[in-house]
Amino acid sequence: MSTPFVGMIAGMALAFAGWFGGFGAFLLVAALGGLGWAVGRWSERGGTVQDVRDAFERSRR
């Protein structure tokens, strides 16, 4: 899928959430979409589950 197509789908999802669910739903969909984008970018660059576990273990110390 091309980037413009994915952007269009994301925009449509935000529009539907805003129309049917109000502003709170719009913000929730936007936040979860941003989180999904960040996780996808991170895994695309070679991130592993082990990296996440190590990050949480370091923060406990």
mmCIF file as Biopython writes it, N, C-alpha, C and O atoms, coordinates in Angstrom:
data_model
#
loop_
_atom_site.group_PDB
_atom_site.id
_atom_site.type_symbol
_atom_site.label_atom_id
_atom_site.label_alt_id
_atom_site.label_comp_id
_atom_site.label_asym_id
_atom_site.label_entity_id
_atom_site.label_seq_id
_atom_site.pdbx_PDB_ins_code
_atom_site.Cartn_x
_atom_site.Cartn_y
_atom_site.Cartn_z
_atom_site.occupancy
_atom_site.B_iso_or_equiv
_atom_site.auth_seq_id
_atom_site.auth_asym_id
_atom_site.pdbx_PDB_model_num
ATOM 1   N N  . MET A ? 1  ? 0.831   -1.173 0.000  1.0 0.0 1  A 1 
ATOM 2   C CA . MET A ? 1  ? 0.000   0.000  0.000  1.0 0.0 1  A 1 
ATOM 3   C C  . MET A ? 1  ? 0.880   1.241  0.000  1.0 0.0 1  A 1 
ATOM 4   O O  . MET A ? 1  ? 1.924   1.280  0.651  1.0 0.0 1  A 1 
ATOM 5   N N  . SER A ? 2  ? 0.452   2.227  -0.722 1.0 0.0 2  A 1 
ATOM 6   C CA . SER A ? 2  ? 1.225   3.458  -0.785 1.0 0.0 2  A 1 
ATOM 7   C C  . SER A ? 2  ? 0.935   4.333  0.435  1.0 0.0 2  A 1 
ATOM 8   O O  . SER A ? 2  ? -0.100  4.189  1.086  1.0 0.0 2  A 1 
ATOM 9   N N  . THR A ? 3  ? 1.844   5.219  0.725  1.0 0.0 3  A 1 
ATOM 10  C CA . THR A ? 3  ? 1.695   6.112  1.869  1.0 0.0 3  A 1 
ATOM 11  C C  . THR A ? 3  ? 0.457   7.012  1.751  1.0 0.0 3  A 1 
ATOM 12  O O  . THR A ? 3  ? -0.256  7.177  2.740  1.0 0.0 3  A 1 
ATOM 13  N N  . PRO A ? 4  ? 0.176   7.602  0.579  1.0 0.0 4  A 1 
ATOM 14  C CA . PRO A ? 4  ? -1.040  8.408  0.490  1.0 0.0 4  A 1 
ATOM 15  C C  . PRO A ? 4  ? -2.321  7.606  0.760  1.0 0.0 4  A 1 
ATOM 16  O O  . PRO A ? 4  ? -3.267  8.126  1.352  1.0 0.0 4  A 1 
ATOM 17  N N  . PHE A ? 5  ? -2.347  6.348  0.327  1.0 0.0 5  A 1 
ATOM 18  C CA . PHE A ? 5  ? -3.516  5.512  0.563  1.0 0.0 5  A 1 
ATOM 19  C C  . PHE A ? 5  ? -3.694  5.235  2.054  1.0 0.0 5  A 1 
ATOM 20  O O  . PHE A ? 5  ? -4.810  5.298  2.570  1.0 0.0 5  A 1 
ATOM 21  N N  . VAL A ? 6  ? -2.609  4.930  2.737  1.0 0.0 6  A 1 
ATOM 22  C CA . VAL A ? 6  ? -2.679  4.683  4.182  1.0 0.0 6  A 1 
ATOM 23  C C  . VAL A ? 6  ? -3.117  5.956  4.906  1.0 0.0 6  A 1 
ATOM 24  O O  . VAL A ? 6  ? -3.909  5.893  5.847  1.0 0.0 6  A 1 
ATOM 25  N N  . GLY A ? 7  ? -2.612  7.101  4.475  1.0 0.0 7  A 1 
ATOM 26  C CA . GLY A ? 7  ? -3.035  8.372  5.059  1.0 0.0 7  A 1 
ATOM 27  C C  . GLY A ? 7  ? -4.515  8.635  4.851  1.0 0.0 7  A 1 
ATOM 28  O O  . GLY A ? 7  ? -5.194  9.141  5.744  1.0 0.0 7  A 1 
ATOM 29  N N  . MET A ? 8  ? -5.012  8.291  3.674  1.0 0.0 8  A 1 
ATOM 30  C CA . MET A ? 8  ? -6.430  8.469  3.394  1.0 0.0 8  A 1 
ATOM 31  C C  . MET A ? 8  ? -7.277  7.578  4.301  1.0 0.0 8  A 1 
ATOM 32  O O  . MET A ? 8  ? -8.296  8.026  4.827  1.0 0.0 8  A 1 
ATOM 33  N N  . ILE A ? 9  ? -6.872  6.336  4.487  1.0 0.0 9  A 1 
ATOM 34  C CA . ILE A ? 9  ? -7.604  5.413  5.358  1.0 0.0 9  A 1 
ATOM 35  C C  . ILE A ? 9  ? -7.589  5.927  6.801  1.0 0.0 9  A 1 
ATOM 36  O O  . ILE A ? 9  ? -8.610  5.874  7.486  1.0 0.0 9  A 1 
ATOM 37  N N  . ALA A ? 10 ? -6.445  6.419  7.261  1.0 0.0 10 A 1 
ATOM 38  C CA . ALA A ? 10 ? -6.363  6.954  8.619  1.0 0.0 10 A 1 
ATOM 39  C C  . ALA A ? 10 ? -7.269  8.177  8.770  1.0 0.0 10 A 1 
ATOM 40  O O  . ALA A ? 10 ? -7.946  8.329  9.787  1.0 0.0 10 A 1 
ATOM 41  N N  . GLY A ? 11 ? -7.282  9.030  7.780  1.0 0.0 11 A 1 
ATOM 42  C CA . GLY A ? 11 ? -8.154  10.198 7.820  1.0 0.0 11 A 1 
ATOM 43  C C  . GLY A ? 11 ? -9.619  9.825  7.842  1.0 0.0 11 A 1 
ATOM 44  O O  . GLY A ? 11 ? -10.414 10.449 8.544  1.0 0.0 11 A 1 
ATOM 45  N N  . MET A ? 12 ? -9.978  8.815  7.080  1.0 0.0 12 A 1 
ATOM 46  C CA . MET A ? 12 ? -11.369 8.357  7.077  1.0 0.0 12 A 1 
ATOM 47  C C  . MET A ? 12 ? -11.746 7.763  8.431  1.0 0.0 12 A 1 
ATOM 48  O O  . MET A ? 12 ? -12.859 7.978  8.913  1.0 0.0 12 A 1 
ATOM 49  N N  . ALA A ? 13 ? -10.839 7.024  9.043  1.0 0.0 13 A 1 
ATOM 50  C CA . ALA A ? 13 ? -11.116 6.448  10.365 1.0 0.0 13 A 1 
ATOM 51  C C  . ALA A ? 13 ? -11.319 7.555  11.395 1.0 0.0 13 A 1 
ATOM 52  O O  . ALA A ? 13 ? -12.215 7.465  12.234 1.0 0.0 13 A 1 
ATOM 53  N N  . LEU A ? 14 ? -10.493 8.599  11.335 1.0 0.0 14 A 1 
ATOM 54  C CA . LEU A ? 14 ? -10.650 9.724  12.257 1.0 0.0 14 A 1 
ATOM 55  C C  . LEU A ? 14 ? -11.959 10.463 12.011 1.0 0.0 14 A 1 
ATOM 56  O O  . LEU A ? 14 ? -12.624 10.890 12.955 1.0 0.0 14 A 1 
ATOM 57  N N  . ALA A ? 15 ? -12.325 10.613 10.751 1.0 0.0 15 A 1 
ATOM 58  C CA . ALA A ? 15 ? -13.571 11.302 10.422 1.0 0.0 15 A 1 
ATOM 59  C C  . ALA A ? 15 ? -14.777 10.525 10.945 1.0 0.0 15 A 1 
ATOM 60  O O  . ALA A ? 15 ? -15.686 11.117 11.526 1.0 0.0 15 A 1 
ATOM 61  N N  . PHE A ? 16 ? -14.795 9.206  10.745 1.0 0.0 16 A 1 
ATOM 62  C CA . PHE A ? 16 ? -15.895 8.397  11.247 1.0 0.0 16 A 1 
ATOM 63  C C  . PHE A ? 16 ? -15.952 8.437  12.774 1.0 0.0 16 A 1 
ATOM 64  O O  . PHE A ? 16 ? -17.035 8.529  13.353 1.0 0.0 16 A 1 
ATOM 65  N N  . ALA A ? 17 ? -14.793 8.369  13.424 1.0 0.0 17 A 1 
ATOM 66  C CA . ALA A ? 17 ? -14.776 8.418  14.886 1.0 0.0 17 A 1 
ATOM 67  C C  . ALA A ? 17 ? -15.294 9.762  15.377 1.0 0.0 17 A 1 
ATOM 68  O O  . ALA A ? 17 ? -16.058 9.815  16.341 1.0 0.0 17 A 1 
ATOM 69  N N  . GLY A ? 18 ? -14.895 10.832 14.736 1.0 0.0 18 A 1 
ATOM 70  C CA . GLY A ? 18 ? -15.368 12.154 15.134 1.0 0.0 18 A 1 
ATOM 71  C C  . GLY A ? 18 ? -16.852 12.339 14.888 1.0 0.0 18 A 1 
ATOM 72  O O  . GLY A ? 18 ? -17.548 12.953 15.697 1.0 0.0 18 A 1 
ATOM 73  N N  . TRP A ? 19 ? -17.336 11.817 13.789 1.0 0.0 19 A 1 
ATOM 74  C CA . TRP A ? 19 ? -18.749 11.988 13.429 1.0 0.0 19 A 1 
ATOM 75  C C  . TRP A ? 19 ? -19.670 11.173 14.343 1.0 0.0 19 A 1 
ATOM 76  O O  . TRP A ? 19 ? -20.667 11.689 14.851 1.0 0.0 19 A 1 
ATOM 77  N N  . PHE A ? 20 ? -19.329 9.902  14.546 1.0 0.0 20 A 1 
ATOM 78  C CA . PHE A ? 20 ? -20.213 9.019  15.295 1.0 0.0 20 A 1 
ATOM 79  C C  . PHE A ? 20 ? -19.922 8.987  16.792 1.0 0.0 20 A 1 
ATOM 80  O O  . PHE A ? 20 ? -20.824 8.718  17.585 1.0 0.0 20 A 1 
ATOM 81  N N  . GLY A ? 21 ? -18.690 9.254  17.191 1.0 0.0 21 A 1 
ATOM 82  C CA . GLY A ? 21 ? -18.342 9.115  18.602 1.0 0.0 21 A 1 
ATOM 83  C C  . GLY A ? 21 ? -18.026 10.405 19.315 1.0 0.0 21 A 1 
ATOM 84  O O  . GLY A ? 21 ? -17.873 10.409 20.537 1.0 0.0 21 A 1 
ATOM 85  N N  . GLY A ? 22 ? -17.924 11.495 18.591 1.0 0.0 22 A 1 
ATOM 86  C CA . GLY A ? 22 ? -17.605 12.766 19.220 1.0 0.0 22 A 1 
ATOM 87  C C  . GLY A ? 22 ? -16.110 13.014 19.299 1.0 0.0 22 A 1 
ATOM 88  O O  . GLY A ? 22 ? -15.295 12.259 18.767 1.0 0.0 22 A 1 
ATOM 89  N N  . PHE A ? 23 ? -15.785 14.094 19.979 1.0 0.0 23 A 1 
ATOM 90  C CA . PHE A ? 23 ? -14.384 14.521 20.039 1.0 0.0 23 A 1 
ATOM 91  C C  . PHE A ? 23 ? -13.518 13.547 20.839 1.0 0.0 23 A 1 
ATOM 92  O O  . PHE A ? 23 ? -12.353 13.343 20.498 1.0 0.0 23 A 1 
ATOM 93  N N  . GLY A ? 24 ? -14.061 12.950 21.889 1.0 0.0 24 A 1 
ATOM 94  C CA . GLY A ? 24 ? -13.301 11.979 22.687 1.0 0.0 24 A 1 
ATOM 95  C C  . GLY A ? 24 ? -12.892 10.768 21.862 1.0 0.0 24 A 1 
ATOM 96  O O  . GLY A ? 24 ? -11.763 10.287 21.967 1.0 0.0 24 A 1 
ATOM 97  N N  . ALA A ? 25 ? -13.806 10.284 21.049 1.0 0.0 25 A 1 
ATOM 98  C CA . ALA A ? 25 ? -13.493 9.142  20.183 1.0 0.0 25 A 1 
ATOM 99  C C  . ALA A ? 25 ? -12.459 9.534  19.136 1.0 0.0 25 A 1 
ATOM 100 O O  . ALA A ? 25 ? -11.580 8.743  18.795 1.0 0.0 25 A 1 
ATOM 101 N N  . PHE A ? 26 ? -12.568 10.760 18.630 1.0 0.0 26 A 1 
ATOM 102 C CA . PHE A ? 26 ? -11.593 11.261 17.665 1.0 0.0 26 A 1 
ATOM 103 C C  . PHE A ? 26 ? -10.193 11.256 18.273 1.0 0.0 26 A 1 
ATOM 104 O O  . PHE A ? 26 ? -9.239  10.804 17.639 1.0 0.0 26 A 1 
ATOM 105 N N  . LEU A ? 27 ? -10.070 11.757 19.498 1.0 0.0 27 A 1 
ATOM 106 C CA . LEU A ? 27 ? -8.755  11.783 20.156 1.0 0.0 27 A 1 
ATOM 107 C C  . LEU A ? 27 ? -8.237  10.378 20.446 1.0 0.0 27 A 1 
ATOM 108 O O  . LEU A ? 27 ? -7.043  10.119 20.300 1.0 0.0 27 A 1 
ATOM 109 N N  . LEU A ? 28 ? -9.120  9.468  20.854 1.0 0.0 28 A 1 
ATOM 110 C CA . LEU A ? 28 ? -8.699  8.094  21.125 1.0 0.0 28 A 1 
ATOM 111 C C  . LEU A ? 28 ? -8.190  7.411  19.863 1.0 0.0 28 A 1 
ATOM 112 O O  . LEU A ? 28 ? -7.154  6.746  19.891 1.0 0.0 28 A 1 
ATOM 113 N N  . VAL A ? 29 ? -8.906  7.571  18.764 1.0 0.0 29 A 1 
ATOM 114 C CA . VAL A ? 29 ? -8.479  6.966  17.500 1.0 0.0 29 A 1 
ATOM 115 C C  . VAL A ? 29 ? -7.161  7.581  17.039 1.0 0.0 29 A 1 
ATOM 116 O O  . VAL A ? 29 ? -6.285  6.870  16.548 1.0 0.0 29 A 1 
ATOM 117 N N  . ALA A ? 30 ? -7.014  8.887  17.193 1.0 0.0 30 A 1 
ATOM 118 C CA . ALA A ? 30 ? -5.767  9.548  16.800 1.0 0.0 30 A 1 
ATOM 119 C C  . ALA A ? 30 ? -4.589  9.065  17.648 1.0 0.0 30 A 1 
ATOM 120 O O  . ALA A ? 30 ? -3.508  8.812  17.117 1.0 0.0 30 A 1 
ATOM 121 N N  . ALA A ? 31 ? -4.791  8.935  18.957 1.0 0.0 31 A 1 
ATOM 122 C CA . ALA A ? 31 ? -3.715  8.480  19.848 1.0 0.0 31 A 1 
ATOM 123 C C  . ALA A ? 31 ? -3.322  7.037  19.554 1.0 0.0 31 A 1 
ATOM 124 O O  . ALA A ? 31 ? -2.135  6.717  19.487 1.0 0.0 31 A 1 
ATOM 125 N N  . LEU A ? 32 ? -4.313  6.168  19.377 1.0 0.0 32 A 1 
ATOM 126 C CA . LEU A ? 32 ? -3.999  4.768  19.081 1.0 0.0 32 A 1 
ATOM 127 C C  . LEU A ? 32 ? -3.371  4.619  17.700 1.0 0.0 32 A 1 
ATOM 128 O O  . LEU A ? 32 ? -2.512  3.760  17.501 1.0 0.0 32 A 1 
ATOM 129 N N  . GLY A ? 33 ? -3.786  5.436  16.756 1.0 0.0 33 A 1 
ATOM 130 C CA . GLY A ? 33 ? -3.162  5.417  15.436 1.0 0.0 33 A 1 
ATOM 131 C C  . GLY A ? 33 ? -1.709  5.851  15.499 1.0 0.0 33 A 1 
ATOM 132 O O  . GLY A ? 33 ? -0.849  5.260  14.845 1.0 0.0 33 A 1 
ATOM 133 N N  . GLY A ? 34 ? -1.434  6.884  16.286 1.0 0.0 34 A 1 
ATOM 134 C CA . GLY A ? 34 ? -0.047  7.331  16.466 1.0 0.0 34 A 1 
ATOM 135 C C  . GLY A ? 34 ? 0.806   6.290  17.152 1.0 0.0 34 A 1 
ATOM 136 O O  . GLY A ? 34 ? 1.964   6.087  16.788 1.0 0.0 34 A 1 
ATOM 137 N N  . LEU A ? 35 ? 0.237   5.632  18.144 1.0 0.0 35 A 1 
ATOM 138 C CA . LEU A ? 35 ? 0.965   4.556  18.830 1.0 0.0 35 A 1 
ATOM 139 C C  . LEU A ? 35 ? 1.250   3.401  17.876 1.0 0.0 35 A 1 
ATOM 140 O O  . LEU A ? 35 ? 2.351   2.851  17.873 1.0 0.0 35 A 1 
ATOM 141 N N  . GLY A ? 36 ? 0.264   3.038  17.073 1.0 0.0 36 A 1 
ATOM 142 C CA . GLY A ? 36 ? 0.467   1.972  16.089 1.0 0.0 36 A 1 
ATOM 143 C C  . GLY A ? 36 ? 1.530   2.335  15.067 1.0 0.0 36 A 1 
ATOM 144 O O  . GLY A ? 36 ? 2.339   1.495  14.673 1.0 0.0 36 A 1 
ATOM 145 N N  . TRP A ? 37 ? 1.522   3.591  14.640 1.0 0.0 37 A 1 
ATOM 146 C CA . TRP A ? 37 ? 2.542   4.048  13.693 1.0 0.0 37 A 1 
ATOM 147 C C  . TRP A ? 37 ? 3.932   3.945  14.320 1.0 0.0 37 A 1 
ATOM 148 O O  . TRP A ? 37 ? 4.873   3.474  13.680 1.0 0.0 37 A 1 
ATOM 149 N N  . ALA A ? 38 ? 4.060   4.388  15.581 1.0 0.0 38 A 1 
ATOM 150 C CA . ALA A ? 38 ? 5.362   4.359  16.247 1.0 0.0 38 A 1 
ATOM 151 C C  . ALA A ? 38 ? 5.868   2.930  16.423 1.0 0.0 38 A 1 
ATOM 152 O O  . ALA A ? 38 ? 7.051   2.664  16.212 1.0 0.0 38 A 1 
ATOM 153 N N  . VAL A ? 39 ? 4.992   2.018  16.803 1.0 0.0 39 A 1 
ATOM 154 C CA . VAL A ? 39 ? 5.390   0.614  16.976 1.0 0.0 39 A 1 
ATOM 155 C C  . VAL A ? 39 ? 5.776   0.012  15.631 1.0 0.0 39 A 1 
ATOM 156 O O  . VAL A ? 39 ? 6.751   -0.735 15.545 1.0 0.0 39 A 1 
ATOM 157 N N  . GLY A ? 40 ? 5.028   0.325  14.588 1.0 0.0 40 A 1 
ATOM 158 C CA . GLY A ? 40 ? 5.369   -0.179 13.257 1.0 0.0 40 A 1 
ATOM 159 C C  . GLY A ? 40 ? 6.710   0.328  12.777 1.0 0.0 40 A 1 
ATOM 160 O O  . GLY A ? 40 ? 7.496   -0.433 12.213 1.0 0.0 40 A 1 
ATOM 161 N N  . ARG A ? 41 ? 6.983   1.612  12.995 1.0 0.0 41 A 1 
ATOM 162 C CA . ARG A ? 41 ? 8.275   2.184  12.615 1.0 0.0 41 A 1 
ATOM 163 C C  . ARG A ? 41 ? 9.411   1.531  13.379 1.0 0.0 41 A 1 
ATOM 164 O O  . ARG A ? 41 ? 10.461  1.218  12.819 1.0 0.0 41 A 1 
ATOM 165 N N  . TRP A ? 42 ? 9.179   1.329  14.691 1.0 0.0 42 A 1 
ATOM 166 C CA . TRP A ? 42 ? 10.210  0.746  15.535 1.0 0.0 42 A 1 
ATOM 167 C C  . TRP A ? 42 ? 10.521  -0.684 15.097 1.0 0.0 42 A 1 
ATOM 168 O O  . TRP A ? 42 ? 11.689  -1.063 15.010 1.0 0.0 42 A 1 
ATOM 169 N N  . SER A ? 43 ? 9.487   -1.482 14.820 1.0 0.0 43 A 1 
ATOM 170 C CA . SER A ? 43 ? 9.741   -2.863 14.414 1.0 0.0 43 A 1 
ATOM 171 C C  . SER A ? 43 ? 10.330  -2.931 13.009 1.0 0.0 43 A 1 
ATOM 172 O O  . SER A ? 43 ? 11.087  -3.851 12.697 1.0 0.0 43 A 1 
ATOM 173 N N  . GLU A ? 44 ? 9.988   -1.971 12.166 1.0 0.0 44 A 1 
ATOM 174 C CA . GLU A ? 44 ? 10.542  -1.930 10.813 1.0 0.0 44 A 1 
ATOM 175 C C  . GLU A ? 44 ? 12.045  -1.684 10.835 1.0 0.0 44 A 1 
ATOM 176 O O  . GLU A ? 44 ? 12.778  -2.150 9.962  1.0 0.0 44 A 1 
ATOM 177 N N  . ARG A ? 45 ? 12.489  -0.950 11.841 1.0 0.0 45 A 1 
ATOM 178 C CA . ARG A ? 45 ? 13.923  -0.639 11.965 1.0 0.0 45 A 1 
ATOM 179 C C  . ARG A ? 45 ? 14.695  -1.710 12.727 1.0 0.0 45 A 1 
ATOM 180 O O  . ARG A ? 45 ? 15.884  -1.530 12.988 1.0 0.0 45 A 1 
ATOM 181 N N  . GLY A ? 46 ? 14.063  -2.800 13.085 1.0 0.0 46 A 1 
ATOM 182 C CA . GLY A ? 46 ? 14.782  -3.911 13.697 1.0 0.0 46 A 1 
ATOM 183 C C  . GLY A ? 46 ? 14.582  -4.046 15.188 1.0 0.0 46 A 1 
ATOM 184 O O  . GLY A ? 46 ? 15.350  -4.753 15.840 1.0 0.0 46 A 1 
ATOM 185 N N  . GLY A ? 47 ? 13.580  -3.398 15.752 1.0 0.0 47 A 1 
ATOM 186 C CA . GLY A ? 47 ? 13.315  -3.528 17.173 1.0 0.0 47 A 1 
ATOM 187 C C  . GLY A ? 47 ? 12.774  -4.913 17.499 1.0 0.0 47 A 1 
ATOM 188 O O  . GLY A ? 47 ? 12.088  -5.530 16.685 1.0 0.0 47 A 1 
ATOM 189 N N  . THR A ? 48 ? 13.090  -5.393 18.694 1.0 0.0 48 A 1 
ATOM 190 C CA . THR A ? 48 ? 12.619  -6.707 19.119 1.0 0.0 48 A 1 
ATOM 191 C C  . THR A ? 48 ? 11.914  -6.593 20.462 1.0 0.0 48 A 1 
ATOM 192 O O  . THR A ? 48 ? 12.024  -5.576 21.147 1.0 0.0 48 A 1 
ATOM 193 N N  . VAL A ? 49 ? 11.193  -7.637 20.830 1.0 0.0 49 A 1 
ATOM 194 C CA . VAL A ? 49 ? 10.512  -7.678 22.122 1.0 0.0 49 A 1 
ATOM 195 C C  . VAL A ? 49 ? 11.541  -7.645 23.245 1.0 0.0 49 A 1 
ATOM 196 O O  . VAL A ? 49 ? 11.281  -7.083 24.309 1.0 0.0 49 A 1 
ATOM 197 N N  . GLN A ? 50 ? 12.685  -8.234 23.018 1.0 0.0 50 A 1 
ATOM 198 C CA . GLN A ? 50 ? 13.757  -8.237 24.019 1.0 0.0 50 A 1 
ATOM 199 C C  . GLN A ? 50 ? 14.172  -6.806 24.365 1.0 0.0 50 A 1 
ATOM 200 O O  . GLN A ? 50 ? 14.474  -6.529 25.526 1.0 0.0 50 A 1 
ATOM 201 N N  . ASP A ? 51 ? 14.197  -5.902 23.406 1.0 0.0 51 A 1 
ATOM 202 C CA . ASP A ? 51 ? 14.543  -4.499 23.664 1.0 0.0 51 A 1 
ATOM 203 C C  . ASP A ? 51 ? 13.555  -3.857 24.632 1.0 0.0 51 A 1 
ATOM 204 O O  . ASP A ? 51 ? 13.949  -3.101 25.520 1.0 0.0 51 A 1 
ATOM 205 N N  . VAL A ? 52 ? 12.275  -4.158 24.458 1.0 0.0 52 A 1 
ATOM 206 C CA . VAL A ? 52 ? 11.245  -3.595 25.329 1.0 0.0 52 A 1 
ATOM 207 C C  . VAL A ? 52 ? 11.403  -4.136 26.743 1.0 0.0 52 A 1 
ATOM 208 O O  . VAL A ? 52 ? 11.329  -3.381 27.713 1.0 0.0 52 A 1 
ATOM 209 N N  . ARG A ? 53 ? 11.618  -5.432 26.859 1.0 0.0 53 A 1 
ATOM 210 C CA . ARG A ? 53 ? 11.791  -6.040 28.181 1.0 0.0 53 A 1 
ATOM 211 C C  . ARG A ? 53 ? 13.004  -5.450 28.890 1.0 0.0 53 A 1 
ATOM 212 O O  . ARG A ? 53 ? 12.942  -5.144 30.081 1.0 0.0 53 A 1 
ATOM 213 N N  . ASP A ? 54 ? 14.093  -5.292 28.170 1.0 0.0 54 A 1 
ATOM 214 C CA . ASP A ? 54 ? 15.299  -4.713 28.755 1.0 0.0 54 A 1 
ATOM 215 C C  . ASP A ? 54 ? 15.069  -3.276 29.214 1.0 0.0 54 A 1 
ATOM 216 O O  . ASP A ? 54 ? 15.586  -2.876 30.256 1.0 0.0 54 A 1 
ATOM 217 N N  . ALA A ? 55 ? 14.310  -2.502 28.460 1.0 0.0 55 A 1 
ATOM 218 C CA . ALA A ? 55 ? 14.027  -1.121 28.826 1.0 0.0 55 A 1 
ATOM 219 C C  . ALA A ? 55 ? 13.226  -1.055 30.140 1.0 0.0 55 A 1 
ATOM 220 O O  . ALA A ? 55 ? 13.485  -0.196 30.982 1.0 0.0 55 A 1 
ATOM 221 N N  . PHE A ? 56 ? 12.258  -1.962 30.310 1.0 0.0 56 A 1 
ATOM 222 C CA . PHE A ? 56 ? 11.485  -1.969 31.539 1.0 0.0 56 A 1 
ATOM 223 C C  . PHE A ? 56 ? 12.313  -2.442 32.714 1.0 0.0 56 A 1 
ATOM 224 O O  . PHE A ? 56 ? 12.146  -1.939 33.825 1.0 0.0 56 A 1 
ATOM 225 N N  . GLU A ? 57 ? 13.197  -3.391 32.496 1.0 0.0 57 A 1 
ATOM 226 C CA . GLU A ? 57 ? 14.052  -3.868 33.602 1.0 0.0 57 A 1 
ATOM 227 C C  . GLU A ? 57 ? 15.024  -2.793 34.045 1.0 0.0 57 A 1 
ATOM 228 O O  . GLU A ? 57 ? 15.300  -2.662 35.238 1.0 0.0 57 A 1 
ATOM 229 N N  . ARG A ? 58 ? 15.551  -2.017 33.100 1.0 0.0 58 A 1 
ATOM 230 C CA . ARG A ? 58 ? 16.477  -0.929 33.459 1.0 0.0 58 A 1 
ATOM 231 C C  . ARG A ? 58 ? 15.769  0.148  34.256 1.0 0.0 58 A 1 
ATOM 232 O O  . ARG A ? 58 ? 16.375  0.744  35.148 1.0 0.0 58 A 1 
ATOM 233 N N  . SER A ? 59 ? 14.501  0.418  33.961 1.0 0.0 59 A 1 
ATOM 234 C CA . SER A ? 59 ? 13.797  1.481  34.676 1.0 0.0 59 A 1 
ATOM 235 C C  . SER A ? 59 ? 13.451  1.101  36.105 1.0 0.0 59 A 1 
ATOM 236 O O  . SER A ? 59 ? 13.242  1.985  36.936 1.0 0.0 59 A 1 
ATOM 237 N N  . ARG A ? 60 ? 13.383  -0.181 36.415 1.0 0.0 60 A 1 
ATOM 238 C CA . ARG A ? 60 ? 13.080  -0.621 37.768 1.0 0.0 60 A 1 
ATOM 239 C C  . ARG A ? 60 ? 14.279  -0.467 38.687 1.0 0.0 60 A 1 
ATOM 240 O O  . ARG A ? 60 ? 14.112  -0.336 39.899 1.0 0.0 60 A 1 
ATOM 241 N N  . ARG A ? 61 ? 15.449  -0.479 38.148 1.0 0.0 61 A 1 
ATOM 242 C CA . ARG A ? 61 ? 16.663  -0.428 38.997 1.0 0.0 61 A 1 
ATOM 243 C C  . ARG A ? 61 ? 16.927  0.953  39.490 1.0 0.0 61 A 1 
ATOM 244 O O  . ARG A ? 61 ? 17.900  1.176  40.211 1.0 0.0 61 A 1 
#
